Amino acid sequence: MAMAALRREGRRFATPLISPRPIAAIRSPFLSEEDAPLGVRSISTQIVRNRMKSVKNIQKITKAMKMVAASKLRAIQVKAENSRGLWQPFTALLGDTPTVDAKKNVIVTISSDKGLCGGINSTAVKISKSLHKLNSGPDKENKYVILGEKAKAILVRDSKKDIELIITELQKNPLNYTQVSVLADDILKNVEFDALRIIYSKFHSVVSFLPTMATVLSPELVEREAESGGKLGELDSYEIEGGETKGEILQNLAEFQFSCVMFNAVLENACSEQGARMSAMDSSSRNAGEMLDRLTLTYNRTRQASITTELIEIISGASALEG
């Protein structure tokens, strides 16, 4: 780029200092003044002012985005903390068995629809890919269910043939249990599974989140694991009242467990998204401030150099007239 600029300016640098013909004035944005010294290139104060204006506008935007994210985080955080009590009884009853051997694994990857929120989406996708690779085998089937535009953009490019269902614009309306339960019902109707692996980011604080996996087993697999003993073996000690069979009760429990876990996972991921966006926008605002300081220093130096050059020319002209 520098060489191209030199060629555009012609042979100014190759012209001798004393020339029988006057040198035409060269107007270039890289010159601090029109009458810059021959062979000297310096940045224009106008360019620096324009750059400072752009950085100030970007800083205003990042500060506004940080405040908007903080407002949304406060609204969602209370819901997320209250939703934790929904899935905990299911964990106490059915347990959370991520190491269970299942032939049909469905990985539900929860991400955001918007960017500028750090590495929250890339982390969820990396864990989903690692889980897909870990559970792969000749007699096993792994499918993806994607929530959010960011995970969709990555996984469609890398694993399009394994994607079973894509759902986007989940946070277009305020999140509530009814909305998420309808979403969970659509997933259960359109996907065959032995185990659902839900990957999401659990909210820890504004500056940190914890990648988490929750496992929901199919009623058949729960019954099989209960017969083999272990944590699920305690299910046989419960008495069944009413006309429903054990299989019907397990079916209802699995559906209700999945909707509760999904509700908590979506809220936790939304909190983590807003917290990560707050942190990212705060870092961007600080970086813009540091860049403004550097540009201000450059502007002052350029302006002072221009003033010094003018003073030297005035003094030299006065001395020549006196002499």
PyMOL commands that set and color helices and strands:
alter all, ss='L'
color gray80, all
select helices_A, chain A and resi 2-8+45-94+120-134+149-158+160-162+170-172+177-190+219-227+231-237+246-322
alter helices_A, ss='H'
color red, helices_A
select strands_A, chain A and resi 104-110+141-147+163-167+195-205+208-217
alter strands_A, ss='S'
color yellow, strands_A
deselect
rebuild
show_as cartoon
